[in-house]
Amino acid sequence: MRRTLPLALAATAVAASAMAATAIPASVVAATPDTVRWGPCSEKAASSRLECATLNVPLDYRDPDGRQIEIAISRLASEKPSQRRGVLLTNPGGPGITGLGYPAALAASGLPRKVLDSYDVIGFDPRGVGRSTPVTCDLTPEQQKRGNLPPYAHTAADVAREAGNARTVAEQCASSRTAWMHPHTTTANTARDMDRIRAALGEPKLSYLGASYGTYLGAVYTTMFPGHSDRIVLDSSLGPGGYDVTAMRLFARGLEDRFPDFAAFVAAHPEYGLGTTPKQVTAEFFDLAKRLEAKPVQGYDGNLFRGITFDALYSDANMPQLAKTWQTLDTDRPTPPNPPLPNMENFMSARFSVICGDSRWPETVREYQRNVAVDRLRHPMLGGSSAGIGPCAFWPDKRVEPPVRIGDRGPSNVLMVQNERDPGTPLAGAQKLRRAFGKRATMVTADQGGHGVYPFGANTCANDAVTAFLTTEQRPARDLACAAEPSR
């Protein structure tokens, strides 16, 4: 199981572990609006066929000839030019996650050959991230260790105490050496960067495969550039407001949508000693969280326990290791090492920049106290954390532009695909995005759990629907519900 800091990767990437071997441009390669000069990627484990380049884009699109920043891009070219129909731009989620290595990760994870033949698969590091011009909030190691969601608040006083930490981070972002970038590091500007990538590649339109936060990025792109959008696939969708306060609070519902799958798994394996019924396993969750809050075990406190549980439930494959971790914590035996995640400072800084800049968040401590009180009762596993106060509460009021409104105007060229029990982007949010798209979208739901469907999931009905759309443009005639299938 990939262990993390507390909720560090909540609703980020469906293949974050594959991103460790990210393609890095060997050198800065200039690009004009009508050409890209590809060069080799400096990398260790990603596909040797992956090529890299950089593209200059405006920091502020209101001043297109002003200050420029770099966007790092990658390409896994079709090996059958006669079958190539265009480019498939990809994004693994985030915000804050590098995407340069994602084309290679998709290919290694089973992206069908007919899709790889039909497209040049394009990856990129969004503005502010990784090998693109990065942002920073000068986060200290201790701030990074705290993760992306606040500690679980049991009382209103807990929320008030956490407000000081949230304000400090917001002030650091506003005064960092990249403070000039933060107002412009938004989803709308990343969508504009995507259209610059399209133009630089000489393509009249682009197709798109985005997961998790990447679904909101794709929704914004096809809203802003409907005439440049070809086939748009959104896998594991946020709601139409993107990664806003509503999405943050939905994490708590997502965990409780998903947890019964894990409880059933553990109950079927009594050797873990964590309960023989789902009800007993659920009780064990609350008991362990309470005990670790009172007395941490080998560095694990209640917040880290909740975090690793939430994160591990992104994939069925993680369940055995998660159960073993619970077992070691329950019996105070040695736990596996917990290495720090790479580039955590940049990941967290870029994430704050995007989510706080995209939309307005509640600005008073009292409102967060009310939200925590509601969600702690409604979704007690995680609600005391996901409804808590963060840096967005103290973000500078000035916004470059209002949020992009997702609606039903534009071509009917969007296919949404969604697991029924997704912890990171719950079905409830995806259904709201589906309604917002109206006639533009068709939605395929799969009776399975976890975060991410295509091509990582086991449901052939859902996977085949996406492959057919990308390769033939055929979508289901109406929204489709795919029945559960045996695990691979």
VMD Tcl script that draws the C-alpha trace (Angstrom):
set ca {
  {0.00 0.00 0.00}
  {1.22 3.49 -0.84}
  {1.27 5.29 2.49}
  {0.87 9.03 2.63}
  {0.83 11.99 4.92}
  {-2.62 12.87 6.26}
  {-4.93 13.01 3.28}
  {-2.04 14.33 1.23}
  {-3.37 12.99 -2.02}
  {-7.07 13.39 -1.48}
  {-8.81 13.53 -4.87}
  {-5.57 13.89 -6.74}
  {-4.46 11.27 -9.21}
  {-5.67 7.82 -10.15}
  {-2.12 6.71 -10.90}
  {-0.01 8.73 -8.50}
  {2.29 5.82 -7.82}
  {3.09 5.60 -11.51}
  {4.06 9.25 -11.51}
  {7.21 8.61 -9.49}
  {9.07 7.94 -12.74}
  {8.07 11.22 -14.35}
  {9.53 12.31 -17.63}
  {11.71 15.39 -17.28}
  {12.78 17.53 -20.21}
  {16.48 17.01 -20.80}
  {16.77 20.65 -21.77}
  {14.53 23.62 -22.28}
  {13.22 23.41 -25.84}
  {11.65 26.56 -27.21}
  {8.31 26.38 -28.99}
  {6.46 28.87 -31.16}
  {2.66 29.00 -31.51}
  {2.82 26.72 -34.55}
  {5.60 24.24 -33.83}
  {7.05 22.12 -31.04}
  {10.61 20.83 -31.10}
  {10.58 17.46 -29.38}
  {13.65 16.11 -27.67}
  {14.55 13.16 -25.46}
  {13.26 13.03 -21.91}
  {15.66 12.62 -19.01}
  {13.99 9.86 -17.04}
  {14.69 6.55 -15.41}
  {11.69 4.30 -15.65}
  {9.10 5.80 -17.98}
  {8.73 4.72 -21.58}
  {11.82 5.30 -23.68}
  {9.52 6.45 -26.50}
  {8.33 9.44 -24.49}
  {9.49 12.77 -25.91}
  {9.55 16.13 -24.12}
  {9.53 19.84 -24.87}
  {8.56 23.13 -23.28}
  {6.15 25.78 -24.46}
  {6.08 29.45 -23.46}
  {2.66 30.82 -22.51}
  {1.49 34.14 -21.04}
  {1.39 34.43 -17.29}
  {-1.68 36.64 -17.73}
  {-3.75 36.05 -20.84}
  {-5.10 39.59 -20.57}
  {-1.56 40.63 -21.43}
  {-0.52 38.01 -24.01}
  {2.73 39.75 -24.89}
  {3.72 40.29 -21.28}
  {5.55 38.04 -18.85}
  {5.82 34.43 -20.04}
  {6.05 31.16 -18.10}
  {7.01 27.67 -19.25}
  {4.77 24.64 -19.65}
  {6.52 21.26 -19.88}
  {4.85 18.81 -22.26}
  {5.42 15.20 -23.31}
  {4.34 12.99 -26.18}
  {3.90 9.26 -26.68}
  {3.55 9.26 -30.45}
  {1.35 6.82 -32.34}
  {3.40 4.09 -33.92}
  {0.91 3.81 -36.78}
  {0.72 7.21 -38.50}
  {-1.82 5.92 -41.00}
  {-4.26 5.25 -38.14}
  {-3.50 8.43 -36.19}
  {-6.50 10.73 -35.93}
  {-5.13 13.46 -33.67}
  {-3.85 14.14 -30.16}
  {-5.21 12.93 -26.83}
  {-4.27 15.39 -24.10}
  {-4.24 13.81 -20.64}
  {-4.30 14.91 -17.01}
  {-4.07 12.56 -14.00}
  {-5.66 14.87 -11.45}
  {-4.46 17.07 -8.66}
  {-4.29 19.98 -8.70}
  {-0.56 19.99 -8.08}
  {0.25 16.61 -9.67}
  {2.81 16.28 -12.43}
  {1.45 14.84 -15.66}
  {4.56 14.49 -17.83}
  {4.85 10.77 -17.22}
  {1.13 10.08 -17.47}
  {1.08 8.96 -21.13}
  {3.66 6.29 -20.31}
  {1.77 5.33 -17.14}
  {-1.46 4.94 -19.11}
  {0.26 2.77 -21.70}
  {1.81 0.60 -18.98}
  {-1.55 0.29 -17.22}
  {-3.44 -1.11 -20.16}
  {-4.51 1.77 -22.40}
  {-5.73 -0.25 -25.40}
  {-3.47 -0.53 -28.43}
  {-6.19 0.84 -30.71}
  {-6.22 4.04 -28.62}
  {-2.42 4.30 -28.64}
  {-2.48 3.85 -32.42}
  {-5.22 6.45 -32.88}
  {-3.54 9.29 -31.00}
  {-0.36 10.95 -30.01}
  {-0.91 10.82 -26.24}
  {0.15 14.13 -24.70}
  {1.05 14.82 -21.08}
  {1.94 18.08 -19.37}
  {2.80 19.62 -16.06}
  {0.14 22.28 -15.45}
  {1.30 25.81 -14.74}
  {2.82 26.06 -11.29}
  {3.66 22.35 -11.15}
  {6.81 20.30 -11.47}
  {8.90 21.04 -14.56}
  {6.63 23.83 -15.66}
  {7.32 27.16 -13.96}
  {6.60 26.13 -10.35}
  {4.92 27.96 -7.50}
  {5.86 27.80 -3.84}
  {4.38 28.81 -0.52}
  {7.72 28.21 1.25}
  {6.05 25.49 3.30}
  {8.12 24.17 6.17}
  {8.63 20.42 6.65}
  {6.19 20.56 9.55}
  {3.56 22.29 7.39}
  {4.07 19.69 4.68}
  {3.67 16.92 7.22}
  {0.27 18.28 8.20}
  {-1.06 17.42 4.76}
  {-3.84 18.98 2.75}
  {-6.79 18.73 5.10}
  {-6.97 20.12 8.62}
  {-6.83 17.88 11.69}
  {-10.07 16.27 12.79}
  {-12.00 18.84 14.81}
  {-14.07 17.46 17.68}
  {-15.09 20.88 19.00}
  {-15.53 24.46 17.86}
  {-12.35 25.29 19.79}
  {-10.41 22.84 17.59}
  {-11.52 24.78 14.50}
  {-10.52 28.09 16.07}
  {-7.06 26.75 16.95}
  {-6.51 25.47 13.41}
  {-7.41 28.87 11.96}
  {-4.00 30.19 13.00}
  {-2.18 27.55 10.98}
  {-4.44 28.17 7.98}
  {-3.85 31.93 8.10}
  {-0.08 31.44 8.32}
  {-0.01 29.29 5.19}
  {-2.16 31.76 3.26}
  {0.16 34.60 4.26}
  {3.22 32.59 3.22}
  {1.71 31.96 -0.21}
  {0.92 35.65 -0.61}
  {4.47 36.71 0.32}
  {6.48 33.90 -1.28}
  {9.02 34.43 -4.06}
  {6.38 33.23 -6.53}
  {3.57 35.40 -5.18}
  {3.34 36.99 -8.65}
  {2.18 33.62 -10.03}
  {-0.49 32.65 -7.53}
  {-3.35 34.85 -8.86}
  {-2.80 33.41 -12.33}
  {-2.41 29.75 -11.33}
  {-6.03 28.80 -11.90}
  {-7.99 26.15 -13.76}
  {-9.18 28.65 -16.36}
  {-5.62 29.68 -17.19}
  {-4.52 26.04 -17.32}
  {-7.34 25.46 -19.82}
  {-5.97 28.35 -21.88}
  {-2.54 26.72 -21.69}
  {-4.11 23.53 -23.04}
  {-5.39 25.43 -26.03}
  {-1.91 26.85 -26.59}
  {-0.60 23.29 -26.56}
  {-3.22 22.34 -29.15}
  {-2.22 25.26 -31.38}
  {1.50 24.57 -30.95}
  {0.93 20.98 -32.07}
  {-0.85 22.23 -35.18}
  {-4.12 20.52 -34.33}
  {-7.54 22.07 -35.10}
  {-9.06 20.16 -32.19}
  {-7.90 18.05 -29.28}
  {-9.36 15.04 -27.56}
  {-8.95 14.75 -23.82}
  {-8.75 12.12 -21.07}
  {-8.79 13.61 -17.57}
  {-9.22 11.98 -14.18}
  {-10.24 13.32 -10.78}
  {-9.47 17.08 -10.70}
  {-8.62 16.58 -14.37}
  {-12.36 16.19 -14.99}
  {-12.98 19.75 -13.88}
  {-10.05 20.92 -15.99}
  {-11.56 19.13 -19.00}
  {-15.02 20.51 -18.27}
  {-13.62 24.03 -18.11}
  {-11.64 23.53 -21.32}
  {-14.60 22.27 -23.35}
  {-16.73 25.10 -21.92}
  {-14.20 27.78 -22.85}
  {-13.15 26.21 -26.16}
  {-16.10 24.17 -27.44}
  {-15.04 24.57 -31.05}
  {-11.60 23.16 -30.33}
  {-12.91 20.15 -28.37}
  {-13.06 16.76 -30.06}
  {-13.74 13.72 -27.84}
  {-13.77 14.60 -24.13}
  {-13.56 11.81 -21.52}
  {-14.00 12.73 -17.85}
  {-13.12 9.91 -15.44}
  {-14.16 10.21 -11.76}
  {-15.70 13.65 -11.80}
  {-15.85 16.54 -9.42}
  {-19.04 18.57 -9.35}
  {-19.58 21.58 -11.62}
  {-17.95 23.86 -9.05}
  {-14.68 21.98 -9.30}
  {-12.44 21.59 -6.27}
  {-14.45 23.99 -4.11}
  {-15.67 23.87 -0.52}
  {-18.49 21.54 -1.55}
  {-16.05 19.06 -3.10}
  {-13.86 19.22 -0.02}
  {-16.76 18.40 2.26}
  {-17.80 15.55 -0.06}
  {-14.64 13.63 0.83}
  {-16.39 12.61 4.05}
  {-19.32 11.17 2.14}
  {-16.89 9.52 -0.27}
  {-15.14 7.63 2.51}
  {-18.45 6.38 3.87}
  {-19.65 5.39 0.38}
  {-16.50 3.34 -0.05}
  {-15.79 1.99 3.44}
  {-18.34 -0.88 3.30}
  {-16.22 -2.52 0.58}
  {-13.24 -2.57 2.92}
  {-15.32 -3.66 5.90}
  {-16.63 -6.61 3.90}
  {-13.09 -7.54 2.82}
  {-11.75 -7.49 6.38}
  {-14.75 -9.37 7.76}
  {-14.08 -12.11 5.21}
  {-10.49 -12.41 6.48}
  {-10.67 -13.07 10.23}
  {-6.89 -13.62 10.33}
  {-6.49 -9.85 10.60}
  {-8.26 -9.87 13.96}
  {-10.19 -6.71 13.15}
  {-13.71 -8.09 13.26}
  {-15.77 -10.82 11.63}
  {-18.68 -8.62 10.54}
  {-18.72 -5.26 8.71}
  {-20.26 -3.70 11.80}
  {-17.32 -4.85 13.94}
  {-14.79 -3.55 11.38}
  {-16.54 -0.17 11.36}
  {-16.42 -0.05 15.15}
  {-12.70 -0.89 14.95}
  {-12.14 2.19 12.77}
  {-13.57 4.51 15.40}
  {-11.83 2.68 18.24}
  {-8.42 2.87 16.55}
  {-8.87 6.53 15.64}
  {-9.78 7.37 19.25}
  {-6.89 5.40 20.72}
  {-4.34 6.91 18.33}
  {-5.57 10.40 19.07}
  {-5.04 9.76 22.78}
  {-1.71 7.97 22.31}
  {0.01 7.85 18.91}
  {1.73 4.61 17.93}
  {5.06 4.83 16.10}
  {4.19 8.26 14.73}
  {0.63 7.38 13.78}
  {-1.98 9.63 15.33}
  {-5.69 9.74 14.59}
  {-5.28 12.12 11.66}
  {-2.66 10.01 9.93}
  {-4.76 6.90 10.54}
  {-7.78 8.48 8.88}
  {-5.57 9.74 6.07}
  {-3.97 6.41 5.18}
  {-7.36 4.70 5.34}
  {-8.95 7.22 3.00}
  {-6.05 7.17 0.56}
  {-5.70 3.37 0.47}
  {-9.35 2.93 -0.43}
  {-8.70 4.53 -3.82}
  {-7.88 0.99 -5.02}
  {-9.03 -2.53 -4.14}
  {-5.42 -3.67 -4.49}
  {-4.50 -1.68 -1.38}
  {-6.95 -3.40 0.94}
  {-4.72 -6.27 2.16}
  {-1.90 -3.90 3.10}
  {-4.29 -1.46 4.73}
  {-5.70 -4.30 6.85}
  {-2.17 -5.29 7.86}
  {-1.39 -1.69 8.83}
  {-4.52 -1.57 10.97}
  {-3.45 -4.84 12.54}
  {0.01 -3.55 13.44}
  {-1.43 -0.37 14.91}
  {-4.01 -2.33 16.88}
  {-1.32 -4.53 18.42}
  {1.46 -1.89 18.58}
  {3.79 -3.90 16.38}
  {6.38 -2.33 14.03}
  {4.80 -0.60 11.05}
  {6.24 -0.33 7.53}
  {8.42 2.71 6.76}
  {6.64 5.90 5.74}
  {8.94 7.67 3.26}
  {8.17 11.29 2.42}
  {6.42 11.97 -0.85}
  {8.57 13.63 -3.53}
  {7.98 17.31 -4.33}
  {5.43 17.64 -1.52}
  {6.06 21.37 -1.12}
  {5.32 22.15 -4.74}
  {2.33 19.81 -4.82}
  {0.71 21.44 -1.80}
  {1.56 24.98 -2.91}
  {0.15 24.50 -6.41}
  {-2.93 22.87 -4.99}
  {-3.61 25.75 -2.62}
  {-3.05 28.22 -5.44}
  {-5.60 26.57 -7.72}
  {-8.36 25.67 -5.30}
  {-8.19 28.94 -3.39}
  {-7.97 31.00 -6.58}
  {-10.69 29.20 -8.52}
  {-13.57 29.95 -6.18}
  {-14.48 31.76 -3.00}
  {-14.49 29.88 0.28}
  {-16.18 30.70 3.60}
  {-14.18 33.45 5.30}
  {-15.28 33.27 8.92}
  {-14.21 30.78 11.57}
  {-17.80 30.56 12.70}
  {-18.98 29.17 9.35}
  {-16.36 26.42 9.43}
  {-17.37 25.62 12.99}
  {-20.97 25.19 11.82}
  {-19.91 23.03 8.86}
  {-17.78 20.81 11.09}
  {-20.62 20.38 13.57}
  {-22.95 19.29 10.77}
  {-20.53 17.00 8.93}
  {-19.12 15.41 12.09}
  {-22.62 14.13 12.83}
  {-23.54 13.33 9.22}
  {-20.27 11.64 8.25}
  {-18.35 10.96 11.45}
  {-15.47 9.07 9.87}
  {-14.00 12.16 8.19}
  {-16.45 15.05 8.45}
  {-14.61 16.69 11.33}
  {-11.62 17.09 9.03}
  {-12.94 17.67 5.52}
  {-15.28 20.45 6.69}
  {-12.50 22.17 8.64}
  {-10.73 25.43 8.02}
  {-7.81 25.76 5.60}
  {-5.73 28.46 3.88}
  {-8.50 29.29 1.39}
  {-10.40 30.97 4.23}
  {-7.67 33.63 4.36}
  {-6.76 33.83 0.67}
  {-6.47 37.36 -0.77}
  {-9.87 38.62 -1.87}
  {-8.67 39.72 -5.29}
  {-9.53 37.21 -8.00}
  {-8.41 37.63 -11.59}
  {-11.75 36.38 -12.92}
  {-14.91 34.63 -11.73}
  {-15.21 30.82 -11.89}
  {-16.12 29.26 -15.23}
  {-19.75 28.20 -15.27}
  {-20.23 24.68 -16.64}
  {-23.40 24.44 -18.71}
  {-25.11 22.67 -21.59}
  {-24.05 24.94 -24.45}
  {-21.69 23.33 -26.94}
  {-21.29 20.10 -28.90}
  {-22.50 16.79 -27.49}
  {-19.02 15.30 -27.18}
  {-18.49 14.52 -23.48}
  {-18.36 11.01 -22.00}
  {-18.31 10.76 -18.23}
  {-17.29 7.50 -16.55}
  {-17.66 6.96 -12.82}
  {-17.44 4.33 -10.10}
  {-20.47 4.13 -7.85}
  {-18.34 4.03 -4.68}
  {-15.53 6.52 -5.28}
  {-14.00 8.00 -2.11}
  {-12.20 10.92 -3.77}
  {-14.84 12.12 -6.22}
  {-18.11 10.67 -4.95}
  {-20.93 9.77 -7.31}
  {-23.07 12.59 -5.89}
  {-20.69 15.21 -7.30}
  {-20.42 13.51 -10.68}
  {-24.20 13.40 -10.96}
  {-24.32 17.17 -10.47}
  {-21.79 17.68 -13.25}
  {-23.82 15.36 -15.48}
  {-26.92 17.46 -14.89}
  {-25.01 20.67 -15.57}
  {-23.78 19.34 -18.94}
  {-27.28 18.37 -20.02}
  {-27.33 17.24 -23.66}
  {-23.56 17.65 -23.97}
  {-22.74 14.52 -21.95}
  {-23.47 10.85 -21.54}
  {-22.53 9.13 -18.29}
  {-21.42 5.56 -17.66}
  {-21.44 4.34 -14.04}
  {-19.74 1.14 -12.91}
  {-20.87 -0.91 -9.91}
  {-17.45 -0.97 -8.30}
  {-15.44 0.96 -5.74}
  {-12.28 2.99 -5.94}
  {-11.00 6.13 -7.59}
  {-10.50 5.91 -11.34}
  {-12.15 3.74 -13.97}
  {-10.20 3.89 -17.23}
  {-8.07 1.96 -18.00}
  {-7.19 0.89 -14.45}
  {-10.50 -0.61 -13.33}
  {-11.83 -4.13 -13.78}
  {-15.19 -3.25 -15.31}
  {-15.01 -4.19 -19.00}
  {-18.42 -2.66 -19.73}
  {-17.22 0.78 -18.64}
  {-13.76 0.43 -20.15}
  {-15.13 -0.72 -23.50}
  {-17.48 2.26 -23.61}
  {-14.56 4.67 -23.25}
  {-12.42 2.86 -25.81}
  {-15.27 2.85 -28.32}
  {-15.83 6.58 -27.86}
  {-12.16 7.47 -28.26}
  {-11.69 5.30 -31.33}
  {-15.07 5.44 -33.11}
  {-16.85 8.44 -31.53}
  {-19.73 6.14 -30.59}
  {-21.22 6.74 -27.15}
  {-24.02 4.85 -25.43}
  {-27.36 6.17 -26.68}
  {-28.25 7.14 -23.12}
  {-26.68 7.04 -19.68}
  {-25.46 3.52 -18.95}
  {-25.18 1.58 -15.69}
  {-22.58 -1.21 -15.85}
  {-23.16 -4.15 -13.51}
  {-20.48 -5.40 -11.13}
  {-17.92 -7.74 -12.63}
  {-15.46 -10.12 -10.94}
  {-12.11 -8.59 -10.03}
  {-9.23 -9.33 -12.35}
}
mol new
graphics top color blue
foreach p $ca { graphics top sphere $p radius 0.5 }
foreach p [lrange $ca 0 end-1] q [lrange $ca 1 end] { graphics top cylinder $p $q radius 0.2 }
display resetview
